[in-house]
Amino acid sequence: VQLQASGRGLVQPGGYLRLSCAASGSIVGINAMGWYRQAPGKQRELVAAIGSGGSTNYADSVKGRFTISRDNAKNTVYLQMNNLKPEDTAVYYCRQIATNSDYWGQGTQVTVSS
């Protein structure tokens, strides 16, 4: 099983972008899904996570601007990013955690610049 992320792009400050991450096969017992990001010279950080019951958790820097959602039937997690800022520029990684496995996507570049 592989996670395939899509939605990479270059947007202007204040713009929006939607990332999606789908599993190539069936994953049994998915618990949490999440998005992380890593900017140049910085450590990877959690951006947003969503539990199996729909509870969400966001980094303080994205609260009110980003929304995470999931489609369990499609093993897909989404990240809607609004009002993007230059400091949101990073490689974004998706993650799906199941009972006995932990899957990461390959990373997708998001660049916010005028």
C-alpha positions, 0 to 999 in steps of 0.5 A: 500500500502506498499513499499518493498525495496530490494538490501541490502548487504555487499560490500567492499569499491569501490564496488557497489550495487543497491537498488530498492523499489516497491509499493505493490499496485497502488499509484495514483498521485506520485510526488517525490520519494527518498532515505534516510539513517540513520547511527548509532547515526545519524539523517536520511538524504536525499540521493537522490530524483527524481521528477515526471518530472525526475529532481534529487537532491543528497546529496553532499556526494554521487554526482557523485557516486549514481544515482537515477531513477524511473519507473512510470509504476511499481511505483518503484524507484532505487538507483545505488550506485557506488564506495561505501565508509565505510561512506555510511554504513547505513539503507536506506529507500525509500519514495514515496510521492503522492498527498494525501499520504506519504509512507516509506519503511521498511529500508534495511541495506547497509554495506561497509567494507573490 
